[in-house]
């Protein structure tokens, strides 16, 4: 479809997405999708209930309906389409947490500082918010909660796929490095009843590992620490999901070196990340890569870039296992002497 547009149409079409993107966040913020789930409603009724301007709200919803997000009937009532249902908070595939206006404000303020990143290579986030991304989250619990909710939305569906993409059962002890709330470790331990796990993360994150409950905790240790310093020694597998892409090469190599130093002689490092297609090949992770560059010092990488990173860290890429739509599992082990 996009290929049939004129060059001018294609470029202007991208710019025209801005009001749509902002409108989606506002619709979630106002709870419009949840309200429409109760019954199809006119913009005037919605505006009355929500204290908004009727004509302005109508025009916002009309714009979205033109993209098949909500649909308007002959009486002016807006109802759901498949695409508007994901804006409800209780949909199984809800995107609502990612679109919360407060979170989007933090991200959009960062986008405004894109020229800073392109001129200096430094994260726009730091200029917009006066602090590095993870420092800001530590200092702002509300923002941290929004980030956690957005991460859970992306990360949650990946956990089961990553837990099944590799035979963890052949190994005894698995460390989830920067494992957050323990979703991936819980999925791995559930699939592999003989395995034991370590959830390794910063102390404030380990206070309440939401997913490691009940009997799973009998096979699991929580260890707080700094992955730039050292990791629990002697385990068989060190899993890093959505960790390496948060960091520049020097920092990523330090984390991987610490995995190599900590693991047993036949150990494995498993990196769960998007593997970016090289060159001109279309790939949504190229936009995600720019997002990482603006927010953190991170980057998405191609298979060759991961191979090189592992090599410098004293590791060797063994195999890339497809896992979820969003991530693959890069399996690495100690370098074998030639
Ligand atoms: C993007 S989240 C990924 C969480 C989880 N692996 C997932 O896929 O949902 C990054 C995680 O790294 C942790 N982290 C950041 N810096 C760390 C450090 N220096 N040492 C240990 N963990 C750290 C954060 O607390 C957070 O849980």
py3Dmol code that shows the C-alpha trace and the ligand (Angstrom):
import py3Dmol

protein = """\
ATOM      1  CA  UNK A   1       0.000   0.000   0.000  1.00  0.00           C
ATOM      2  CA  UNK A   2       2.685   2.452   1.118  1.00  0.00           C
ATOM      3  CA  UNK A   3       4.634   1.668  -2.073  1.00  0.00           C
ATOM      4  CA  UNK A   4       1.741   2.915  -4.208  1.00  0.00           C
ATOM      5  CA  UNK A   5       1.864   6.365  -2.588  1.00  0.00           C
ATOM      6  CA  UNK A   6       3.783   9.151  -4.297  1.00  0.00           C
ATOM      7  CA  UNK A   7       7.103  10.000  -2.604  1.00  0.00           C
ATOM      8  CA  UNK A   8       5.511  13.218  -1.342  1.00  0.00           C
ATOM      9  CA  UNK A   9       2.419  11.339  -0.109  1.00  0.00           C
ATOM     10  CA  UNK A  10       4.563   8.806   1.722  1.00  0.00           C
ATOM     11  CA  UNK A  11       6.614  11.442   3.561  1.00  0.00           C
ATOM     12  CA  UNK A  12       3.635  13.657   4.427  1.00  0.00           C
ATOM     13  CA  UNK A  13       1.696  10.559   5.482  1.00  0.00           C
ATOM     14  CA  UNK A  14       4.304   9.840   8.152  1.00  0.00           C
ATOM     15  CA  UNK A  15       4.056  13.392   9.511  1.00  0.00           C
ATOM     16  CA  UNK A  16       0.266  13.133   9.566  1.00  0.00           C
ATOM     17  CA  UNK A  17       0.534  10.274  12.087  1.00  0.00           C
ATOM     18  CA  UNK A  18       1.458  12.758  14.855  1.00  0.00           C
ATOM     19  CA  UNK A  19      -2.113  13.831  15.775  1.00  0.00           C
ATOM     20  CA  UNK A  20      -3.229  10.190  15.600  1.00  0.00           C
ATOM     21  CA  UNK A  21      -0.526   9.037  17.997  1.00  0.00           C
ATOM     22  CA  UNK A  22      -1.320  11.806  20.461  1.00  0.00           C
ATOM     23  CA  UNK A  23      -5.078  11.169  20.177  1.00  0.00           C
ATOM     24  CA  UNK A  24      -4.627   7.498  21.077  1.00  0.00           C
ATOM     25  CA  UNK A  25      -2.902   8.428  24.325  1.00  0.00           C
ATOM     26  CA  UNK A  26      -5.619  10.967  25.151  1.00  0.00           C
ATOM     27  CA  UNK A  27      -8.412   8.484  24.446  1.00  0.00           C
ATOM     28  CA  UNK A  28      -6.804   6.031  26.869  1.00  0.00           C
ATOM     29  CA  UNK A  29      -6.283   8.774  29.450  1.00  0.00           C
ATOM     30  CA  UNK A  30      -9.950   9.814  29.285  1.00  0.00           C
ATOM     31  CA  UNK A  31     -11.153   6.189  29.538  1.00  0.00           C
ATOM     32  CA  UNK A  32     -13.153   6.546  26.331  1.00  0.00           C
ATOM     33  CA  UNK A  33     -12.547   3.002  25.118  1.00  0.00           C
ATOM     34  CA  UNK A  34     -13.678   1.553  28.465  1.00  0.00           C
ATOM     35  CA  UNK A  35     -16.788   3.772  28.423  1.00  0.00           C
ATOM     36  CA  UNK A  36     -17.689   2.698  24.880  1.00  0.00           C
ATOM     37  CA  UNK A  37     -17.385  -0.953  25.984  1.00  0.00           C
ATOM     38  CA  UNK A  38     -20.439  -0.333  28.198  1.00  0.00           C
ATOM     39  CA  UNK A  39     -22.548   0.960  25.278  1.00  0.00           C
ATOM     40  CA  UNK A  40     -22.073   2.808  21.975  1.00  0.00           C
ATOM     41  CA  UNK A  41     -22.116   6.539  22.778  1.00  0.00           C
ATOM     42  CA  UNK A  42     -22.216   9.881  20.974  1.00  0.00           C
ATOM     43  CA  UNK A  43     -19.340  12.324  21.321  1.00  0.00           C
ATOM     44  CA  UNK A  44     -21.738  14.803  22.983  1.00  0.00           C
ATOM     45  CA  UNK A  45     -22.717  12.263  25.665  1.00  0.00           C
ATOM     46  CA  UNK A  46     -19.090  11.327  26.222  1.00  0.00           C
ATOM     47  CA  UNK A  47     -18.072  14.974  26.431  1.00  0.00           C
ATOM     48  CA  UNK A  48     -20.815  15.636  28.995  1.00  0.00           C
ATOM     49  CA  UNK A  49     -19.737  12.698  31.159  1.00  0.00           C
ATOM     50  CA  UNK A  50     -16.032  13.409  30.906  1.00  0.00           C
ATOM     51  CA  UNK A  51     -16.090  17.220  31.058  1.00  0.00           C
ATOM     52  CA  UNK A  52     -14.720  17.676  27.529  1.00  0.00           C
ATOM     53  CA  UNK A  53     -15.689  19.946  24.597  1.00  0.00           C
ATOM     54  CA  UNK A  54     -18.315  18.121  22.450  1.00  0.00           C
ATOM     55  CA  UNK A  55     -17.254  19.365  19.001  1.00  0.00           C
ATOM     56  CA  UNK A  56     -13.545  18.922  19.716  1.00  0.00           C
ATOM     57  CA  UNK A  57     -14.073  15.399  21.045  1.00  0.00           C
ATOM     58  CA  UNK A  58     -16.273  14.526  18.042  1.00  0.00           C
ATOM     59  CA  UNK A  59     -13.560  15.599  15.613  1.00  0.00           C
ATOM     60  CA  UNK A  60     -10.938  13.603  17.518  1.00  0.00           C
ATOM     61  CA  UNK A  61     -13.054  10.429  17.371  1.00  0.00           C
ATOM     62  CA  UNK A  62     -13.971  11.043  13.707  1.00  0.00           C
ATOM     63  CA  UNK A  63     -10.253  11.166  12.890  1.00  0.00           C
ATOM     64  CA  UNK A  64      -9.679   7.846  14.666  1.00  0.00           C
ATOM     65  CA  UNK A  65     -12.758   6.251  13.051  1.00  0.00           C
ATOM     66  CA  UNK A  66     -11.288   7.107   9.658  1.00  0.00           C
ATOM     67  CA  UNK A  67      -8.409   4.793  10.671  1.00  0.00           C
ATOM     68  CA  UNK A  68     -10.876   2.036  11.768  1.00  0.00           C
ATOM     69  CA  UNK A  69     -10.213   2.828  15.429  1.00  0.00           C
ATOM     70  CA  UNK A  70     -13.853   3.105  16.663  1.00  0.00           C
ATOM     71  CA  UNK A  71     -16.702   3.433  14.145  1.00  0.00           C
ATOM     72  CA  UNK A  72     -19.549   5.927  14.031  1.00  0.00           C
ATOM     73  CA  UNK A  73     -23.112   4.762  13.251  1.00  0.00           C
ATOM     74  CA  UNK A  74     -25.900   6.720  11.506  1.00  0.00           C
ATOM     75  CA  UNK A  75     -27.060   8.171  14.849  1.00  0.00           C
ATOM     76  CA  UNK A  76     -23.570   9.512  15.626  1.00  0.00           C
ATOM     77  CA  UNK A  77     -22.826   6.822  18.238  1.00  0.00           C
ATOM     78  CA  UNK A  78     -19.271   5.533  18.429  1.00  0.00           C
ATOM     79  CA  UNK A  79     -18.745   1.805  18.886  1.00  0.00           C
ATOM     80  CA  UNK A  80     -15.709  -0.462  18.994  1.00  0.00           C
ATOM     81  CA  UNK A  81     -13.733  -1.996  16.163  1.00  0.00           C
ATOM     82  CA  UNK A  82     -11.072  -4.676  16.702  1.00  0.00           C
ATOM     83  CA  UNK A  83      -8.436  -1.912  16.748  1.00  0.00           C
ATOM     84  CA  UNK A  84     -10.223   0.238  19.346  1.00  0.00           C
ATOM     85  CA  UNK A  85     -10.754  -2.733  21.700  1.00  0.00           C
ATOM     86  CA  UNK A  86      -7.024  -2.929  22.435  1.00  0.00           C
ATOM     87  CA  UNK A  87      -7.364   0.565  23.945  1.00  0.00           C
ATOM     88  CA  UNK A  88      -9.577  -0.808  26.739  1.00  0.00           C
ATOM     89  CA  UNK A  89      -7.837  -1.548  30.022  1.00  0.00           C
ATOM     90  CA  UNK A  90      -9.237  -5.073  30.398  1.00  0.00           C
ATOM     91  CA  UNK A  91      -8.541  -6.410  26.865  1.00  0.00           C
ATOM     92  CA  UNK A  92      -6.205  -9.413  26.892  1.00  0.00           C
ATOM     93  CA  UNK A  93      -4.030  -7.648  24.309  1.00  0.00           C
ATOM     94  CA  UNK A  94      -4.532  -4.174  25.839  1.00  0.00           C
ATOM     95  CA  UNK A  95      -1.999  -1.491  24.886  1.00  0.00           C
ATOM     96  CA  UNK A  96      -3.431   0.965  27.425  1.00  0.00           C
ATOM     97  CA  UNK A  97      -0.445   1.027  29.861  1.00  0.00           C
ATOM     98  CA  UNK A  98       1.969   1.883  27.067  1.00  0.00           C
ATOM     99  CA  UNK A  99      -0.257   4.749  25.919  1.00  0.00           C
ATOM    100  CA  UNK A 100      -0.868   6.331  29.316  1.00  0.00           C
ATOM    101  CA  UNK A 101      -0.626  10.078  28.748  1.00  0.00           C
ATOM    102  CA  UNK A 102       1.756  10.589  31.683  1.00  0.00           C
ATOM    103  CA  UNK A 103       4.187   8.034  30.224  1.00  0.00           C
ATOM    104  CA  UNK A 104       3.767   9.417  26.697  1.00  0.00           C
ATOM    105  CA  UNK A 105       4.513  12.931  28.029  1.00  0.00           C
ATOM    106  CA  UNK A 106       7.846  11.691  29.362  1.00  0.00           C
ATOM    107  CA  UNK A 107       8.627  10.093  26.001  1.00  0.00           C
ATOM    108  CA  UNK A 108       7.406  13.016  23.858  1.00  0.00           C
ATOM    109  CA  UNK A 109       9.423  15.542  25.869  1.00  0.00           C
ATOM    110  CA  UNK A 110      12.411  13.364  24.974  1.00  0.00           C
ATOM    111  CA  UNK A 111      11.549  13.318  21.246  1.00  0.00           C
ATOM    112  CA  UNK A 112      11.559  17.136  21.218  1.00  0.00           C
ATOM    113  CA  UNK A 113      15.256  16.972  22.121  1.00  0.00           C
ATOM    114  CA  UNK A 114      16.171  14.661  19.226  1.00  0.00           C
ATOM    115  CA  UNK A 115      18.484  17.322  17.688  1.00  0.00           C
ATOM    116  CA  UNK A 116      20.623  17.098  20.850  1.00  0.00           C
ATOM    117  CA  UNK A 117      21.163  13.360  20.334  1.00  0.00           C
ATOM    118  CA  UNK A 118      21.967  13.682  16.648  1.00  0.00           C
ATOM    119  CA  UNK A 119      24.419  16.531  17.306  1.00  0.00           C
ATOM    120  CA  UNK A 120      26.181  14.929  20.281  1.00  0.00           C
ATOM    121  CA  UNK A 121      25.337  11.212  20.421  1.00  0.00           C
ATOM    122  CA  UNK A 122      24.085  11.833  23.986  1.00  0.00           C
ATOM    123  CA  UNK A 123      20.585  10.729  25.089  1.00  0.00           C
ATOM    124  CA  UNK A 124      17.861  13.335  24.477  1.00  0.00           C
ATOM    125  CA  UNK A 125      16.197  12.054  27.659  1.00  0.00           C
ATOM    126  CA  UNK A 126      18.989  13.477  29.832  1.00  0.00           C
ATOM    127  CA  UNK A 127      18.586  16.928  28.260  1.00  0.00           C
ATOM    128  CA  UNK A 128      14.783  16.849  28.537  1.00  0.00           C
ATOM    129  CA  UNK A 129      14.607  15.536  32.094  1.00  0.00           C
ATOM    130  CA  UNK A 130      17.957  16.541  33.618  1.00  0.00           C
ATOM    131  CA  UNK A 131      18.908  12.967  34.546  1.00  0.00           C
ATOM    132  CA  UNK A 132      19.755   9.664  32.880  1.00  0.00           C
ATOM    133  CA  UNK A 133      16.752   7.422  32.191  1.00  0.00           C
ATOM    134  CA  UNK A 134      17.253   4.790  34.915  1.00  0.00           C
ATOM    135  CA  UNK A 135      18.346   7.424  37.502  1.00  0.00           C
ATOM    136  CA  UNK A 136      15.172   9.362  36.716  1.00  0.00           C
ATOM    137  CA  UNK A 137      13.045   6.229  37.204  1.00  0.00           C
ATOM    138  CA  UNK A 138      14.741   5.525  40.559  1.00  0.00           C
ATOM    139  CA  UNK A 139      14.049   9.106  41.686  1.00  0.00           C
ATOM    140  CA  UNK A 140      10.418   9.219  40.424  1.00  0.00           C
ATOM    141  CA  UNK A 141       8.330   6.290  41.743  1.00  0.00           C
ATOM    142  CA  UNK A 142       5.239   7.291  39.698  1.00  0.00           C
ATOM    143  CA  UNK A 143       7.255   7.302  36.475  1.00  0.00           C
ATOM    144  CA  UNK A 144       8.852   4.016  37.531  1.00  0.00           C
ATOM    145  CA  UNK A 145       5.384   2.486  38.000  1.00  0.00           C
ATOM    146  CA  UNK A 146       4.335   3.703  34.532  1.00  0.00           C
ATOM    147  CA  UNK A 147       7.524   2.239  33.030  1.00  0.00           C
ATOM    148  CA  UNK A 148       6.972  -1.087  34.822  1.00  0.00           C
ATOM    149  CA  UNK A 149       3.413  -1.278  33.498  1.00  0.00           C
ATOM    150  CA  UNK A 150       4.586  -0.461  29.957  1.00  0.00           C
ATOM    151  CA  UNK A 151       7.434  -3.028  30.216  1.00  0.00           C
ATOM    152  CA  UNK A 152       5.070  -5.707  31.547  1.00  0.00           C
ATOM    153  CA  UNK A 153       2.878  -5.142  28.496  1.00  0.00           C
ATOM    154  CA  UNK A 154       5.799  -5.771  26.130  1.00  0.00           C
ATOM    155  CA  UNK A 155       7.650  -8.288  28.240  1.00  0.00           C
ATOM    156  CA  UNK A 156       4.830 -10.425  29.621  1.00  0.00           C
ATOM    157  CA  UNK A 157       3.779 -12.078  26.359  1.00  0.00           C
ATOM    158  CA  UNK A 158       7.448 -12.816  25.527  1.00  0.00           C
ATOM    159  CA  UNK A 159       8.176 -14.715  28.733  1.00  0.00           C
ATOM    160  CA  UNK A 160       6.387 -17.969  27.871  1.00  0.00           C
ATOM    161  CA  UNK A 161       7.907 -17.965  24.365  1.00  0.00           C
ATOM    162  CA  UNK A 162      11.451 -17.367  25.682  1.00  0.00           C
ATOM    163  CA  UNK A 163      10.937 -20.081  28.329  1.00  0.00           C
ATOM    164  CA  UNK A 164      10.066 -22.588  25.586  1.00  0.00           C
ATOM    165  CA  UNK A 165      12.622 -21.548  22.974  1.00  0.00           C
ATOM    166  CA  UNK A 166      15.528 -23.266  24.733  1.00  0.00           C
ATOM    167  CA  UNK A 167      15.967 -26.538  26.642  1.00  0.00           C
ATOM    168  CA  UNK A 168      16.782 -25.051  30.056  1.00  0.00           C
ATOM    169  CA  UNK A 169      15.993 -28.507  31.503  1.00  0.00           C
ATOM    170  CA  UNK A 170      19.491 -29.760  30.555  1.00  0.00           C
ATOM    171  CA  UNK A 171      20.888 -27.223  33.079  1.00  0.00           C
ATOM    172  CA  UNK A 172      20.343 -26.996  36.825  1.00  0.00           C
ATOM    173  CA  UNK A 173      20.791 -23.387  37.896  1.00  0.00           C
ATOM    174  CA  UNK A 174      19.558 -20.392  35.927  1.00  0.00           C
ATOM    175  CA  UNK A 175      20.256 -16.751  36.779  1.00  0.00           C
ATOM    176  CA  UNK A 176      17.885 -14.148  35.320  1.00  0.00           C
ATOM    177  CA  UNK A 177      20.166 -11.109  35.115  1.00  0.00           C
ATOM    178  CA  UNK A 178      18.136  -7.902  35.520  1.00  0.00           C
ATOM    179  CA  UNK A 179      15.090 -10.137  35.761  1.00  0.00           C
ATOM    180  CA  UNK A 180      12.768  -7.374  37.025  1.00  0.00           C
ATOM    181  CA  UNK A 181       9.545  -8.713  38.511  1.00  0.00           C
ATOM    182  CA  UNK A 182      10.513 -12.343  37.797  1.00  0.00           C
ATOM    183  CA  UNK A 183       8.075 -13.033  34.937  1.00  0.00           C
ATOM    184  CA  UNK A 184      10.617 -14.835  32.752  1.00  0.00           C
ATOM    185  CA  UNK A 185      12.139 -16.822  35.622  1.00  0.00           C
ATOM    186  CA  UNK A 186       8.672 -17.906  36.760  1.00  0.00           C
ATOM    187  CA  UNK A 187       7.905 -19.113  33.205  1.00  0.00           C
ATOM    188  CA  UNK A 188      11.233 -21.001  32.974  1.00  0.00           C
ATOM    189  CA  UNK A 189      10.846 -22.672  36.382  1.00  0.00           C
ATOM    190  CA  UNK A 190       7.241 -23.587  35.604  1.00  0.00           C
ATOM    191  CA  UNK A 191       8.314 -25.306  32.363  1.00  0.00           C
ATOM    192  CA  UNK A 192      11.333 -26.981  33.973  1.00  0.00           C
ATOM    193  CA  UNK A 193      10.340 -28.405  37.380  1.00  0.00           C
ATOM    194  CA  UNK A 194      13.876 -29.677  38.148  1.00  0.00           C
ATOM    195  CA  UNK A 195      15.613 -26.338  37.554  1.00  0.00           C
ATOM    196  CA  UNK A 196      16.538 -23.791  40.212  1.00  0.00           C
ATOM    197  CA  UNK A 197      16.599 -20.061  39.652  1.00  0.00           C
ATOM    198  CA  UNK A 198      18.190 -16.853  40.842  1.00  0.00           C
ATOM    199  CA  UNK A 199      16.457 -13.532  40.267  1.00  0.00           C
ATOM    200  CA  UNK A 200      19.221 -10.926  40.142  1.00  0.00           C
ATOM    201  CA  UNK A 201      18.337  -7.233  40.075  1.00  0.00           C
ATOM    202  CA  UNK A 202      18.702  -3.962  41.941  1.00  0.00           C
ATOM    203  CA  UNK A 203      17.557  -4.052  45.605  1.00  0.00           C
ATOM    204  CA  UNK A 204      14.538  -1.757  45.108  1.00  0.00           C
ATOM    205  CA  UNK A 205      13.256  -4.006  42.294  1.00  0.00           C
ATOM    206  CA  UNK A 206      13.562  -7.210  44.324  1.00  0.00           C
ATOM    207  CA  UNK A 207      11.369  -5.840  47.115  1.00  0.00           C
ATOM    208  CA  UNK A 208       8.257  -7.356  45.477  1.00  0.00           C
ATOM    209  CA  UNK A 209       8.889  -9.888  42.688  1.00  0.00           C
ATOM    210  CA  UNK A 210       5.303 -10.028  41.485  1.00  0.00           C
ATOM    211  CA  UNK A 211       5.537 -13.304  39.544  1.00  0.00           C
ATOM    212  CA  UNK A 212       7.608 -15.470  41.890  1.00  0.00           C
ATOM    213  CA  UNK A 213       5.023 -16.664  44.354  1.00  0.00           C
ATOM    214  CA  UNK A 214       4.100 -19.830  46.244  1.00  0.00           C
ATOM    215  CA  UNK A 215       6.034 -23.046  45.547  1.00  0.00           C
ATOM    216  CA  UNK A 216       8.196 -21.412  42.857  1.00  0.00           C
ATOM    217  CA  UNK A 217       9.964 -19.507  45.641  1.00  0.00           C
ATOM    218  CA  UNK A 218      11.215 -22.874  47.040  1.00  0.00           C
ATOM    219  CA  UNK A 219      13.382 -23.194  43.920  1.00  0.00           C
ATOM    220  CA  UNK A 220      14.371 -19.573  43.710  1.00  0.00           C
ATOM    221  CA  UNK A 221      16.794 -17.154  45.346  1.00  0.00           C
ATOM    222  CA  UNK A 222      16.594 -13.377  45.158  1.00  0.00           C
ATOM    223  CA  UNK A 223      20.025 -11.755  44.937  1.00  0.00           C
ATOM    224  CA  UNK A 224      20.432  -7.972  44.820  1.00  0.00           C
ATOM    225  CA  UNK A 225      23.451  -6.460  43.139  1.00  0.00           C
ATOM    226  CA  UNK A 226      24.941  -4.487  40.291  1.00  0.00           C
ATOM    227  CA  UNK A 227      25.517  -6.351  37.030  1.00  0.00           C
ATOM    228  CA  UNK A 228      28.386  -3.991  36.194  1.00  0.00           C
ATOM    229  CA  UNK A 229      30.168  -5.186  39.318  1.00  0.00           C
ATOM    230  CA  UNK A 230      29.693  -8.965  39.533  1.00  0.00           C
ATOM    231  CA  UNK A 231      27.128 -11.748  39.188  1.00  0.00           C
ATOM    232  CA  UNK A 232      26.343 -14.811  41.343  1.00  0.00           C
ATOM    233  CA  UNK A 233      29.027 -17.358  40.468  1.00  0.00           C
ATOM    234  CA  UNK A 234      28.796 -20.963  39.330  1.00  0.00           C
ATOM    235  CA  UNK A 235      25.366 -21.116  37.672  1.00  0.00           C
ATOM    236  CA  UNK A 236      24.802 -22.932  34.364  1.00  0.00           C
ATOM    237  CA  UNK A 237      22.759 -20.340  32.489  1.00  0.00           C
ATOM    238  CA  UNK A 238      22.717 -16.522  32.622  1.00  0.00           C
ATOM    239  CA  UNK A 239      19.648 -15.139  30.860  1.00  0.00           C
ATOM    240  CA  UNK A 240      19.512 -11.459  29.911  1.00  0.00           C
ATOM    241  CA  UNK A 241      16.180 -10.379  28.480  1.00  0.00           C
ATOM    242  CA  UNK A 242      15.938  -6.802  27.221  1.00  0.00           C
ATOM    243  CA  UNK A 243      19.106  -5.890  29.135  1.00  0.00           C
ATOM    244  CA  UNK A 244      21.906  -5.624  26.568  1.00  0.00           C
ATOM    245  CA  UNK A 245      19.922  -3.269  24.291  1.00  0.00           C
ATOM    246  CA  UNK A 246      19.713  -0.745  27.156  1.00  0.00           C
ATOM    247  CA  UNK A 247      23.461  -0.076  27.001  1.00  0.00           C
ATOM    248  CA  UNK A 248      26.235   1.126  24.701  1.00  0.00           C
ATOM    249  CA  UNK A 249      28.893  -1.351  23.578  1.00  0.00           C
ATOM    250  CA  UNK A 250      31.346  -0.685  26.420  1.00  0.00           C
ATOM    251  CA  UNK A 251      28.696  -1.201  29.115  1.00  0.00           C
ATOM    252  CA  UNK A 252      27.166  -4.215  27.324  1.00  0.00           C
ATOM    253  CA  UNK A 253      30.604  -5.854  27.081  1.00  0.00           C
ATOM    254  CA  UNK A 254      31.153  -5.295  30.816  1.00  0.00           C
ATOM    255  CA  UNK A 255      27.883  -7.087  31.655  1.00  0.00           C
ATOM    256  CA  UNK A 256      28.733  -9.965  29.293  1.00  0.00           C
ATOM    257  CA  UNK A 257      32.276 -10.237  30.717  1.00  0.00           C
ATOM    258  CA  UNK A 258      30.743 -10.542  34.178  1.00  0.00           C
ATOM    259  CA  UNK A 259      28.495 -13.356  32.894  1.00  0.00           C
ATOM    260  CA  UNK A 260      31.523 -15.110  31.344  1.00  0.00           C
ATOM    261  CA  UNK A 261      33.501 -14.741  34.587  1.00  0.00           C
ATOM    262  CA  UNK A 262      30.639 -16.039  36.749  1.00  0.00           C
ATOM    263  CA  UNK A 263      29.445 -19.036  34.723  1.00  0.00           C
ATOM    264  CA  UNK A 264      30.621 -22.634  35.065  1.00  0.00           C
ATOM    265  CA  UNK A 265      32.924 -24.079  32.369  1.00  0.00           C
ATOM    266  CA  UNK A 266      30.053 -25.493  30.291  1.00  0.00           C
ATOM    267  CA  UNK A 267      27.803 -22.520  31.039  1.00  0.00           C
ATOM    268  CA  UNK A 268      25.613 -20.589  28.656  1.00  0.00           C
ATOM    269  CA  UNK A 269      24.724 -16.925  28.262  1.00  0.00           C
ATOM    270  CA  UNK A 270      21.302 -16.411  26.692  1.00  0.00           C
ATOM    271  CA  UNK A 271      20.529 -12.958  25.316  1.00  0.00           C
ATOM    272  CA  UNK A 272      16.842 -12.378  24.555  1.00  0.00           C
ATOM    273  CA  UNK A 273      16.687  -9.390  22.245  1.00  0.00           C
ATOM    274  CA  UNK A 274      15.441  -8.227  18.877  1.00  0.00           C
ATOM    275  CA  UNK A 275      17.969  -9.149  16.200  1.00  0.00           C
ATOM    276  CA  UNK A 276      17.902  -6.230  13.782  1.00  0.00           C
ATOM    277  CA  UNK A 277      17.966  -6.871  10.026  1.00  0.00           C
ATOM    278  CA  UNK A 278      20.981  -5.283   8.351  1.00  0.00           C
ATOM    279  CA  UNK A 279      21.107  -2.488   5.749  1.00  0.00           C
ATOM    280  CA  UNK A 280      17.974  -1.290   3.989  1.00  0.00           C
ATOM    281  CA  UNK A 281      15.759  -4.198   5.018  1.00  0.00           C
ATOM    282  CA  UNK A 282      12.491  -2.971   6.564  1.00  0.00           C
ATOM    283  CA  UNK A 283      12.406  -3.760  10.278  1.00  0.00           C
ATOM    284  CA  UNK A 284      10.408  -2.043  13.069  1.00  0.00           C
ATOM    285  CA  UNK A 285      13.393  -2.524  15.379  1.00  0.00           C
ATOM    286  CA  UNK A 286      15.160   0.269  13.452  1.00  0.00           C
ATOM    287  CA  UNK A 287      12.671   2.768  14.919  1.00  0.00           C
ATOM    288  CA  UNK A 288      13.036   1.049  18.304  1.00  0.00           C
ATOM    289  CA  UNK A 289      16.804   1.526  17.943  1.00  0.00           C
ATOM    290  CA  UNK A 290      16.334   5.286  17.551  1.00  0.00           C
ATOM    291  CA  UNK A 291      14.017   5.231  20.577  1.00  0.00           C
ATOM    292  CA  UNK A 292      16.736   3.495  22.606  1.00  0.00           C
ATOM    293  CA  UNK A 293      19.281   6.058  21.419  1.00  0.00           C
ATOM    294  CA  UNK A 294      17.067   8.955  22.549  1.00  0.00           C
ATOM    295  CA  UNK A 295      16.039   7.462  25.901  1.00  0.00           C
ATOM    296  CA  UNK A 296      19.126   5.598  27.058  1.00  0.00           C
ATOM    297  CA  UNK A 297      22.605   4.907  25.721  1.00  0.00           C
ATOM    298  CA  UNK A 298      21.215   1.693  24.295  1.00  0.00           C
ATOM    299  CA  UNK A 299      20.928   0.296  20.788  1.00  0.00           C
ATOM    300  CA  UNK A 300      19.390  -2.555  18.841  1.00  0.00           C
ATOM    301  CA  UNK A 301      21.972  -4.771  17.113  1.00  0.00           C
ATOM    302  CA  UNK A 302      22.288  -7.066  14.112  1.00  0.00           C
ATOM    303  CA  UNK A 303      23.399 -10.691  14.491  1.00  0.00           C
ATOM    304  CA  UNK A 304      26.910  -9.669  13.404  1.00  0.00           C
ATOM    305  CA  UNK A 305      27.019  -6.884  15.982  1.00  0.00           C
ATOM    306  CA  UNK A 306      26.000  -9.342  18.734  1.00  0.00           C
ATOM    307  CA  UNK A 307      28.651 -11.793  17.485  1.00  0.00           C
ATOM    308  CA  UNK A 308      31.336  -9.088  17.784  1.00  0.00           C
ATOM    309  CA  UNK A 309      30.138  -7.941  21.207  1.00  0.00           C
ATOM    310  CA  UNK A 310      30.241 -11.511  22.529  1.00  0.00           C
ATOM    311  CA  UNK A 311      33.676 -12.063  21.011  1.00  0.00           C
ATOM    312  CA  UNK A 312      35.158  -9.035  22.812  1.00  0.00           C
ATOM    313  CA  UNK A 313      33.571 -10.283  26.064  1.00  0.00           C
ATOM    314  CA  UNK A 314      35.313 -13.680  25.663  1.00  0.00           C
ATOM    315  CA  UNK A 315      32.197 -15.508  24.497  1.00  0.00           C
ATOM    316  CA  UNK A 316      31.154 -17.210  21.292  1.00  0.00           C
ATOM    317  CA  UNK A 317      27.755 -17.146  19.611  1.00  0.00           C
ATOM    318  CA  UNK A 318      26.532 -20.756  19.319  1.00  0.00           C
ATOM    319  CA  UNK A 319      23.037 -20.415  17.865  1.00  0.00           C
ATOM    320  CA  UNK A 320      20.164 -17.967  17.432  1.00  0.00           C
ATOM    321  CA  UNK A 321      16.855 -19.539  18.527  1.00  0.00           C
ATOM    322  CA  UNK A 322      13.670 -17.838  17.283  1.00  0.00           C
ATOM    323  CA  UNK A 323      11.494 -17.139  20.350  1.00  0.00           C
ATOM    324  CA  UNK A 324       8.696 -14.553  20.165  1.00  0.00           C
ATOM    325  CA  UNK A 325       7.704 -12.143  17.407  1.00  0.00           C
ATOM    326  CA  UNK A 326       9.618  -9.456  19.252  1.00  0.00           C
ATOM    327  CA  UNK A 327      12.773 -11.265  20.445  1.00  0.00           C
ATOM    328  CA  UNK A 328      15.157 -14.080  19.552  1.00  0.00           C
ATOM    329  CA  UNK A 329      17.377 -15.998  21.939  1.00  0.00           C
ATOM    330  CA  UNK A 330      21.094 -15.711  21.219  1.00  0.00           C
ATOM    331  CA  UNK A 331      22.880 -18.659  22.849  1.00  0.00           C
ATOM    332  CA  UNK A 332      26.561 -18.130  23.682  1.00  0.00           C
ATOM    333  CA  UNK A 333      29.208 -20.149  25.495  1.00  0.00           C
ATOM    334  CA  UNK A 334      32.867 -19.853  26.413  1.00  0.00           C
ATOM    335  CA  UNK A 335      35.182 -19.406  23.415  1.00  0.00           C
ATOM    336  CA  UNK A 336      36.670 -22.666  22.232  1.00  0.00           C
ATOM    337  CA  UNK A 337      40.410 -22.328  21.601  1.00  0.00           C
ATOM    338  CA  UNK A 338      41.188 -22.781  17.878  1.00  0.00           C
TER     339      UNK A 338
END
"""
ligand_1 = """\
27
LIG
C 14.343 -3.117 30.667
S 14.252 -3.884 32.227
C 14.160 -5.601 31.749
C 13.522 -6.449 32.794
C 13.290 -7.909 32.404
N 14.518 -8.601 32.065
C 12.282 -8.008 31.292
O 12.595 -8.488 30.207
O 11.132 -7.598 31.528
C 15.925 -3.713 32.799
C 16.179 -4.328 34.170
O 17.577 -4.173 34.493
C 17.677 -3.826 35.858
N 18.956 -3.116 36.076
C 19.317 -1.897 35.590
N 20.562 -1.582 35.992
C 20.996 -2.640 36.762
C 22.222 -2.921 37.440
N 23.242 -2.060 37.396
N 22.349 -4.096 38.100
C 21.307 -4.979 38.132
N 20.111 -4.772 37.482
C 19.966 -3.612 36.809
C 16.481 -2.929 36.088
O 16.172 -2.818 37.457
C 15.402 -3.658 35.278
O 14.728 -4.621 36.048
"""
view = py3Dmol.view(width=600, height=400)
view.addModel(protein, "pdb")
view.setStyle({"model": 0}, {"cartoon": {"style": "trace"}})
view.addModel(ligand_1, "xyz")
view.setStyle({"model": 1}, {"stick": {}})
view.zoomTo()
view.show()
